[in-house]
Amino acid sequence: MLEDLGNKSESLLQYNPVHKKVPVLVHNGKPIAESAIILEYIDDHWNYAPKLLPEDPYERAMVRFWANFIDEKILSRPLVMSEGEEKAEVIKEYIENVSVLEEGIKRDFSGKSPFFNCETPGYLDLVLGSSACSYRAIEEITGAKLIIPEIHPLFFDWVTAMKTHPVVKETIPLHEGLVNRVLQYKQQRALELSNTKA
């Protein structure tokens, strides 16, 4: 079910009363919130499908480590909301963190191309792919080059593989629509921040 984040439904507030955010998976009437937790639940519950997490405990730990790194250092960067000197610093940190991820891909996932989980997208691909596939919209809004093929060749190849995978391709929003949504989000957040300061 699509959710209007500007006008949250009673269902969303009922199923995720703590964070009041999407996504929420409702299975057998029980809600599960947070993307990474939902992915682990799917992997545990529907064990007849291709596995999202590796069976090997060390490999599974590495996937979780990098998922945490991505969540804390890449996805949570306020790229769109920052301005001026703060924006320059945030972009610099983002590019540095993508470089750290690039080295991690080389070290911990070598030979597992095109995806972290071998031939099909897995847990880490889905965690990162939810935003990385739309990086061009963020580049357009910020005016900064965020993924540089010459500096991040493995990451760039991975993004390309994700964007062209048939299942992923059909879920990626159109570029113009995404740019408009992100700009609306930026305006809404700026308004909310100005209201809290007033």
Buried (B, 14 or more C-beta within 10 A) or exposed (E): EEBEBEEBEEEBEEBBEEEEBBBBBBEEEEBBBBBBEBBBBBBEEEEEEEBBBBEEEEBBEBBBEBBEBBBEBBBEBEBBBBEEEEBEEBBEBBBEBBBEBBEBBEEBBEEBBBBBBBEBBBBBBBBBBBEBBBBBBBBBBBEBEBBBEEEBEBBBBBBBBBBEBEEBEEEBBEEEEBBEBBBEBEEEEEEEEEEEEE
